[in-house]
Amino acid sequence: MSFLQNIHHSIFSAIERIAGDWFLPTLARFAFATVLAGYFWQSAITKLGEGFFGFLNPSTGAYISILGEETLVAYDFDTANVPFFYDLIVYAGTWAEFILPALIIVGLFTRIAALGMVGFVAVQTFVDLTVHKVGAETIGAWFDRDSASAIMDQRTLWFVLLSILIVKGAGALSLDRLLAGKPS
């Protein structure tokens, strides 16, 4: 038995040495870029107003997506009537969907950006459950042998991915490392 333990230890010690501090954060950022960044950017694009400066004037759809249709009904669907606090929420949500994924991809302020994304996804989930009132099939459940639910399954994996970046940072191949003056 100790022969098998020695082989196991030798193989996985070598893997740990090779992977070092660069592998998991780099893999997490790559997975985020390939799987989630496009999702968030596409969502953010739908919230932009008309023209080049649309990011300064979110669309009515942005207000509906973030605050819910009932909120806009109270203001006759006129975003000019919406209180300033609601405007701040819509602007922050729209800009966060662009800025935070970009920071994670290039590895700049990665831990803060990943923490921001965790907060963003938590708020997104809260809005989905309370404002948009998504159904049980979208919410799903843990330990149900079906990994396709958008809330419990997918977002749990998002949190795990972002947690790696919060704990480990961006890794060697990042602007964070470059700005810190550390060799990669």
Secondary structure, DSSP 8 states (H G I E B T S, - for coil): -HHHHHHHHHHHHHHHHHHTTTHHHHHHHHHIIIIIHHHHHHHHHTT--SSTTGGGS--HHHHHHHH-HHHHHHTTT-GGGS-HHHHHHHHHHHHHHHHHHHHHHHTSSHHHHHHHHHHHHHHHHHHHHHTS---HHHH--TTSS-TT-TTTTHHHHHHHHHHHHHHH-S-SSSHHHHHHT---
